[in-house]
Amino acid sequence: MDLPPYSPGLHKLVTLHVDKPQKLTDSQGFVDATNLILERYFLEKVGVVVHNFENNSFTISFCLKESHICIHTWPEYSQLTLDVYLCNYLQDNSQKVKEVMADYVAYFEGTIIKDFEINR
């Protein structure tokens, strides 16, 4: 059986420098921003886990029908890491991944330190 080539999707990972430390300690703000992004791009949330640390940094993972969005913040270093992965089951979501990540960079008013794209 010959199947056409298949690429599961684009996985984008960034590290940002953020000058506004309150953005790195506002887990609810990130959840609210992500819910708006999910609506804007017609992405379906399966679940979300939020963990706030003693210094108010946070780790959040959104499990999506299409895959996931995960963030880890380090306010003491003015940095965060964020990854966005959307699988390509019925359509190529590569451009959507790039647009979602651009929305997050704008939300945090961040400067990209590291930027990786992995075609899975």
N, C-alpha and C positions, 0 to 999 in steps of 0.2 A: 504494500500500500504506500503510494507516494503522497506525502503531505507537503503543502506549501511551507516555505520557511516561516518560522514564528519567532517573534521577539516578545517576551513577556511584558516589557515596559521599560520606561526610563526612571532611574533612581537618582535624584539630585540631592547632594549633601553640601551644606555650606557651614562655614564658621563666620560669624559676624562680630565686628566690634560695634558696640552700642554706647553712644555718649549720654543717653538718658537712663540712668540706673533704675528709675522707677518702672521702666518697661521690663526690666529683667527680674523684678520681684512681684509683678502684677499677674499672677497666674489666671485670675478671672478675666482680666483684659485679654489675655491670649486666647482663652476659651471662647470668649465672645467674638473676637476677631476671626477665629477659625470657623465658628458656626456661620458667620456671614460669608466667608470664603467658600464653605461647603455649599451653601445655597447658590452663590453666584456661579459656581462651576458644575452644579447639579451632581454633587458627590454625596454618597450615602454613608452616614455614620452608623457603625455597628456598635461601637462602645467607646468610652473615653476613661482614662485613668489619670488622675492628678495627684502628684505628691509634692507638697511644699516642705522645704527643709528649714532648719532652725534659723538660717540667715535670710530666709524668705526667697531664696532661689527656688526653682521648681523644675520638675521633670513631668512632662505630659505626653501621653501617647493616645492618639486618635486611631482606632482601628476602623478602617473603611471597607465597604464592600469592594472597593477598587484596590485597596491595600492599606497604606498607613501614612500618618504624619506624626513625627516625634520631635520633641525639643528638650534641650537641657540648657539651663542658664547658669552663668557664673558672674554675679554682679561684682564680686570682689576683683574680677579681671576685666569687667566691662565686655564680656563675651557671651555668646551662645552658640550652640550647634543645633542645626535643624536639618531633618531629612524629610523629603517628600517622595513617595513612590506610588505611582498609579499603574496598575496592570493594564495591559491591552488585550481585553478579551473580545469585545465587539468592535472596538475602534482604537486608533492610535492616539494615546493620551499624552504623547511626548510634549507637544506645545502647551497643553494644559498644565503639565508639571512645571514648565518654565514660567508660565504666567502666575501660578499659585506661589511659587518661590519669590517672584518679583513682588507680589502683593505683600509677602511677609517682610522682605527687605524694606519696602516702603513703610509698613506698619512700625517697624523698629527704627526707622531712619538710620539703618545700619550701613556699615562699610564692610564689604566682603573681604575677608582675610584669606579664606580657602573656598574653592568652588570645584566640586567634582560632579561629573555626570557619568553614570554607569548604565550602559544599555544592557539590560538583563536578558 
